[in-house]
Amino acid sequence: MKGSEGGAPEGTGGQDGPNALENVIERLIFLSRWLMAPIYLGLAGTLLVLLWVFFVEFFHLLESLEAVDPTRIILVILSLIDLSLVGNLLLIVIFSGYENFVSRLDVTDEEDRPDWHGKIDFSAIKLKLLASIVAISAIQLLKAFMEIGKYDESELRWMVVLHLTFIVSGVMMALMDWIKARSHSERHG
């Protein structure tokens, strides 16, 4: 051990003074990424809550079958689809966030891994997230139009404006990524 031979302590790169302090600070900042791990675990826990809500809605669907109200059945099915999209959104955030910002997932069962796992970069995450948000927004908008009597004109207008904002944001993000990729490929041949 270097530190016991009169040199700098191990882990400081053999540097004394301000550089040793800098190394400690940088190491702490690097380790701080692990503070995100409990957040990702908490998000994984919300999948259980989402599963509970899914089954509550599913049983509402079964109850609606007796009444044979097509509008009600479609609304419940849309809610189930909405919940599945939110679950997919959570999985994208959990897997990609953990892999990009905390640590690589070392899973032993290679056959069960999704194709995109470990291959999705930050730009793709943003686009997938926004695409999920647009889909969720579209389902909410469709549900609102199917129950149009429950909403006033102003509420519906704001829902449409918000949905269009999500769409424009997604297109702009995709355009920025395309411009970035194109300029990168032009610079590097």
QUIDA-V85665 format. One record per backbone hydrogen bond with DSSP energy under -1.0 kcal/mol. NH is the residue of the N-H (numbers start at 1). CO is the residue of the C=O. If there is no record, write none. Layout:
nh=NH co=CO
nh=NH co=CO
This chain:
nh=5 co=2
nh=7 co=2
nh=12 co=9
nh=21 co=17
nh=22 co=18
nh=23 co=19
nh=24 co=20
nh=25 co=21
nh=26 co=22
nh=27 co=23
nh=28 co=24
nh=29 co=25
nh=30 co=26
nh=31 co=27
nh=32 co=28
nh=33 co=30
nh=34 co=31
nh=35 co=32
nh=36 co=33
nh=40 co=36
nh=41 co=37
nh=42 co=38
nh=43 co=39
nh=44 co=40
nh=45 co=41
nh=46 co=42
nh=48 co=45
nh=49 co=45
nh=50 co=46
nh=51 co=47
nh=52 co=48
nh=53 co=49
nh=54 co=50
nh=55 co=51
nh=56 co=52
nh=57 co=53
nh=58 co=54
nh=59 co=55
nh=60 co=56
nh=61 co=57
nh=62 co=58
nh=63 co=59
nh=64 co=60
nh=65 co=61
nh=68 co=64
nh=73 co=69
nh=74 co=70
nh=75 co=71
nh=76 co=72
nh=77 co=73
nh=78 co=74
nh=79 co=75
nh=80 co=76
nh=81 co=77
nh=82 co=78
nh=83 co=79
nh=84 co=80
nh=85 co=81
nh=86 co=82
nh=87 co=83
nh=88 co=84
nh=89 co=85
nh=90 co=86
nh=91 co=87
nh=92 co=88
nh=93 co=89
nh=94 co=90
nh=95 co=91
nh=96 co=92
nh=97 co=93
nh=98 co=94
nh=99 co=95
nh=100 co=96
nh=101 co=97
nh=102 co=98
nh=103 co=98
nh=107 co=105
nh=110 co=108
nh=117 co=114
nh=119 co=116
nh=125 co=121
nh=126 co=122
nh=127 co=123
nh=128 co=124
nh=129 co=125
nh=130 co=126
nh=131 co=127
nh=132 co=128
nh=133 co=129
nh=134 co=130
nh=135 co=131
nh=136 co=132
nh=137 co=133
nh=138 co=134
nh=139 co=135
nh=140 co=136
nh=141 co=137
nh=142 co=138
nh=143 co=139
nh=144 co=140
nh=145 co=141
nh=146 co=142
nh=147 co=143
nh=150 co=147
nh=151 co=148
nh=156 co=152
nh=157 co=153
nh=158 co=154
nh=159 co=155
nh=160 co=156
nh=161 co=157
nh=162 co=158
nh=163 co=159
nh=164 co=160
nh=165 co=161
nh=166 co=162
nh=167 co=163
nh=168 co=164
nh=169 co=165
nh=170 co=166
nh=171 co=167
nh=172 co=168
nh=173 co=169
nh=174 co=170
nh=175 co=171
nh=176 co=172
nh=177 co=173
nh=178 co=174
nh=179 co=175
nh=180 co=176
nh=181 co=177
nh=182 co=178
nh=183 co=179
nh=184 co=180
nh=185 co=181
nh=186 co=182
nh=187 co=183
nh=188 co=184
